[in-house]
Amino acid sequence: MNKKNFDVALVGMALFAMFFGAGNLIFPPYMGFLSGSAWYIALLGFLITGIGMPLMGIIAAARAGGTIEHLAGRVGPRFARVLSIVVILAIGPLLAIPRTAATTFEMGMRPNLPWVPPAVSSVIFFAITLFFALNRTTVVDKIGKILTPFLLVILVTIIVKGIVTPLGPLNPGILDNPFSSGFREGYQTMDAMASIVFAEIIIVALIYKGYKQVRNQVKMASLAGVIAASGLGLVYGGLMYLGATSRGLFAADIERTALLIGIAEGILGGAGKVALGLAVSLACLTTSIGLTATVGDYFNGITKGKIKYKPICVATVVFSGVFATVGVTRIVQVAVPLLVLVYPVAIILILLTIVGRKAIPRSIYIGAISGALAISVFDALNAAGLPIAALNDLIANIPLAAAGFPWVLPAVLGGIVGAFFIKREEQIESSSSST
């Protein structure tokens, strides 16, 4: 294997490890559980937002320059800054970091140490997070290199055994539209947003390895993304199938974490529950440490050092620690409105950048994003339990709304309107020059 192929494989495995957050493992089995025999349809929707968009996010961000603000800069600097702050907060203290602690409690502590209360678990978890985030040691990286293969071995064992000897038959599910449900559940991985952040890390790693040309960086980042996406797709598909075969074994209102524990215990017995709980808990811890450091670095950077790294990390873990005690289910519920609002914007930015960032005029970016936001704002309010009945009825009649994508047509129309303004500007400039 030549050096370039070796580096692509190495970066691809590193990217897989970054995406392979333990919290993400709770979503595919639950979606399979709800979709039953239609699990493969739900999987298709889930793969688009859970893997396809993150892969394209890596490619798009690499082409744009490597950061969130580069990607969104075509719309405007203020918009880019606001979006980058929202994304960092979403993958940080608002959603992702609290979810790591809540998942640790529900999958690691509660099944194996039921006498430990959520608050105590959260305090211990974030004390360790803060210690490593502040000390910036390489211990976490070394642990992560051991934990990811360990967790992967456990999951592959569970998946293979679950396929060879299924927990139960494939029964019909309860979802009216498995594809759109899977598509939206893929939002919960938050990997499309995280991919924009990860792209910068990947580009820096490639530059460090000697790849200075942007063309090589984009190509290698893309290939690394394909490696990571392939691994994630196999894991997600296997877990969703296991969830589908467990449909008749658990109560209809079972929580996501309890379902995954139940599947592991059903396939490997008590040892499976303990091993999975331990691996998931430690993997959540390394994720929390990495995200806390990312939040600290980001806000320290945009304030040009006025807000110091350490106070940001302390504030992040304190907020996350309090929020984590509400549990995974509640955090997921809180996440839905924000993700419904932001994901269409991220998808549009990624697609337009891949099609041709410099070739597509700014007004098309603005028009497409404005059209999507005009719908996703009300979609988010509806998800937050604040519906506006008259507007919801109107939105329900938009093509693709029944499938869960009411923002698509307004985004296309907004882009067309943006293109019209380009022509108007060109006509005005032409008439001005002729006179």
N, C-alpha and C positions, 0 to 999 in steps of 0.2 A: 504494500500500500504506500503510495507516494505521500509527501508531506501535506499537500492540499487536501487529499481525501481523508487523511488521518485527522487533520484539523477540523474538517467539516463534521466528521463522526464525533469528535470530542465535544465540539460546540453543540451539536445536536443532542447529545446525551445530557449536557449541562442544561440546555433549554428544556428538555423533558423533565429534568429534576426540578427546575423552577416552576413549571406549569403543574407538576404532579403534586399539588397541595392536597394534604389529607382531607381537608374540608370538602373538596370537590367530589370525593368518593361517595358522599351520601346522596348525591342527586341522581345518577344513573339508575341505581337499584330502585329508588322510589318511583321514578318515571316508568320503569319496567313493570313495577307492581301495579301502578294505576292503569297502564295500557294493556296489560295481559298479553293475549295472543297477537295484538297489534304492536308489540314492542319494537319491531323493526321499523315501523313507520315513525314512531316517536323518536327512535334512534336517529333516523335521517334528519329530522328537525333539530335534534340536540347536537348532532355533529356539525351542523352548519354554524351555529352560534358558539358551541363549546370548543370546536376545533378549527373549522374552516375560517371563521373570522379572526381568531388569534393568529393563524398562519398568515393570512393576508395582512393582518396588522403588523406583523414582523416585517414583511416585505415592504408595505407602504411606508412605515416609519423609517426603515433603512433608506428607501429612496428619497424621502423628504429631508433627511438629515440626521435622524436618529432620536429625536425627542418629541414629546407631545406637542410642544409649542412649534416645532418645525412642521408637524403634520397639520395642525390647525391654523398655522400662520397665514395660509392662503385666504382665510376668511377675514382675518384682522388680528393685530397683536393683542388687543384687549380680550377678544373672544378666546384666543389661544391661551392667554393667561388664566382666564376664568375656568375654561375647560380643564386645563392641567391641574388646577387646584381641586376641582371637583373630583377628578380621577384619582389624584393622590389621596384625598380624604376617603374616597370610596374603598380603595384597596388598602387603606390604612385604618384609622381609628373609628370611622363611621360604620364599617361593615366587616371587612375581611379579618382584621386583627381580633376584634371581639369574637368572631365566629371560630377562630382557632382555639381560643380558650374554652368557649362553650362546647365545641366538639370534643376537646380533651376531657372535659368533665363527663359528658354524656357517653363517650365511648371508652374512656380509660378509667376514670375515677368511679363513676356510679356503678358500672357492672362488677368491678373488682374490689373497690373500697367504698361500699355504699354508705358508710358512716361519715364520710367526708362531705360537708355541706358545700353548695356551689360557691359561696363567698370565700371560703377558705381555699378551695381549689383555685379560684381566680387570683387570690392574693399570692399564692405560691407560684402559680404560672407566670404572672407578670413581674414578680420579684426576680425570677430567673431570667426572664426576657430583658428586663432593664439592666441587670448585671452584665450580660453578654453584649447588649447593644452599646452600653457605655464604654466597655473595655475593649471593644473591637478586636477580640482575639480570633485566631484562626481555628479555635476548637470547634466552633459551630460548623464551619466548612468541612472539617474532617468528620464530624459526627454525621453531617448531612450526606457525605459520600458513602457512609456505611448504612445509614438509615434508609435511603432511597432504594438501594438493592434489596435490603431486608424486607421493606414493605412490599416491594414488587414481587419478591419470591412468595410471600404469604398470599398476595392477591392472585397470582398466577396459579398457585396450588388450589385455592378456593374455587377459582373460575373453572379450571380444567376438571376438577373433581365434580363440580356442580353441573358441568355439561355432560360428563360421562354418566353420572348418576344423579339426575335432576331431583330437586326437592319435591316436585309435583308436576302435574300436567299443565299445559298452557290453556288457561281459561280466558273467556272474554273479559276485557277491562271495562272501566267506567268512563273513559274519556270520549267525548263527542268528536273531538278533532285531535287525534294523537300527534299529528305532525306539528301543528301550531303550539300545542302544549309542550312538546319536546323542544321546539324552537325557543320558547320563552324560558323554559327551565334551564336551557343552556346559558341564558343571561346570568344565572346565579353563580356560575363558575367565575364570572368577572374576568375571564382570561382574555377577552378581546381588549378590554381596557388595560389589563396588566401587560399585554403583549407590546403596547406602545412604550411602556416603561422598560420592559425587558430588552427591547430593541437597542436601546442606548447601551445597555450592559454588554450585549452581544457585539455591537460595533466596536466598543472600546477594547473588548477581548481580541477581536480580529486585528485591530490596529496594533495592539501589543505583540501579536504574532507576526507582524510584518506586512500585513495587507493594507497598503496605503490608498490604493485606488478605489474610488466609490463603486465602480462597476464590479470589482472583485468582492467588495464588502456585501453588496446587495445580492450577488449570486450565491455567495457562501452562506449568508444569513438565510436566504430562501431555502437552500438545500438542508441546512440545519433545522429549519422549521418543518420541513417535510419529514425528517427523521423523528422529531419530537411529536408531530401530529400523528404519525403512523402508530407509534407506541401508545399514545393516549387513546386513539380510536379503538385499538384492540382491547384495552382495559375497559373503556366505557361500554363498548358493545357487549363484552362478557358480563359485566356487572348488571347491565340492563336486562340481559337474558335471565340471569339468576333472579332478579327481582320479579320478572314475569312468571317464572316457575314457582315462586313462593306465594303467589296470589291467594291460594286457598288455605294458607297456613297461619296467617296473621290477621289481626283485626283491621277493619277498613280504615280506621283513624290512627294507625300506628305512625309514630314519628320516624323521620328519615334515619336518624342515628340508630334507633332501636331496631329498625328493619335490617340495616347492614350487620349489626351485632347478631341478630337472630339468624341471618343467613350464614354467617361465619360459624356460629355455634351449631347450626343444623348440619353443616357439611363436615366440620372438623371436630365438633364436640367442644367441651370446655376449654381445651388447650387453644383452639382456634380463636375463641373469644378473648382469651388473655393475650395471645400473641398479637392479634389485630389491634386490641386496645392499646398495648404498649407501643407498637410501631406507629400507630396513628397519633398518639399523644406526643411522642418525641418529634415526629415529623411536623406536627402543628407548632411545636415549640420553636423549631428552627425557622419555620415560615414566619412566625410572629417576630422573631429577632430580626430577620432580614427586612421585613416590612417596616418595623419600627425604625431601623437605621435609615431606610429609604425616605421615610417621612421626615426624619431629623435632617438628613442631608438636603432634601428639597427645600424646606422652608428656611433653613440656614442659608441656602444659596440664593433664593429669590429676595431675601431681605438683606443680602450682601453682608451677612455676619452680624446684623443688628440683633437678631434673635439667635441665641447660641444653640448649638446642637443638643447639649445635655438637657436644658430646660424643655426643649421640644419633645425629646424622648420621654421625659418624666410626665409631661402633660398627656402625651399619647397613651402611655400605659395606664395612667390613672383613669382617663376617660374610658378606655377600652375595658379596663377591669370592672368598672361599674356596669357598663353596658352588657358585658359578657354574662352577667348573672341572670339575664332575662331568658336565656336558653336559645338553642339553635333555631327552633321553630319560629320564635318571635323575631329573631334577627333576620331570618329569611323573609318574613312578612314585611318588616320595615324596609328591607332592601328593594322589594318589588317596585314601588313607585319611582325611586331614584333610577333604577336600572331601566325601567320602561321609558323614562325621560331621556336618559343619556345614550343608551345603546343605539337607537336609530341615528343619532348624530355621529357616533363613532363608526357605524357601518358606512354611512355616506362618505365620511372623510376618507376611510380606508379604500372604498371602491373608486372614488374620483381620483385619488392619488395613484392607485394602481393603473387606471386607464391612461392617465397622463397628467401629472401634477402641473407642469409648466404649460402644457398645451391647452388646458381648460381654464378659461378666464375666471377671475375672482367672482364676478357677478353670478356665475352659474353655481359656484360653491355657496354663496350667500342665499340664492334663491332656493336651492335644494334643501339646505339646512333649515331655512325659515319655514318652508312648506312642511317639513317633517315635524319641527317643533310646534307648529300650529295645531297639530293633532296630538303629538305625544304628551304635551302639557296636560291636556284634558284626559288623556289615557292614564297619566300618572295620578291625577286627582281622583279618578275613578278607582284606581288600584289602592289609593290611600283611604278609601271610604268617604270621599267628598265628591260624589257625582253631581254633575249638572245635567239634569234629566233631558232638557230640550236639546242640548248639544250632543249628548250621548246618542239620542235617537237619530240625529242628523249624521253623526259619525258612523253609526251602524249601517247606513245606506251606502257608504263609500265602498267601491270595489275592493276586495281583499279584506275588508273589515271582519267578515265572518270567519276568515282563516286566521285572524289575529294580527293582520298587518295593515291597519287603516292608514298608516303614515306613508306608505310606498307611493301611491298615486299623487298625493299632495307634494311629495318631494320631487317627483318627476315633473309635475306641472310647474313647481317653483323653479326648477332648473331651466325649463323652457322659457319662462318669463325672464329669467336672468339672461338667457341667450338673446331674447328680443331686445333687451336694453343694450346689449353689445352692438347689435345692428343699428339701433337708433344712434348710439354714440358715434359709430363709424360713419353714418349718413351725415350727422351734424358736422363731424370733422371734415368730411369730403366736401360738403357744401361751403364750409368756411374757407377751405384751402382754394376752392375754385373761384371764389369771389375776391 
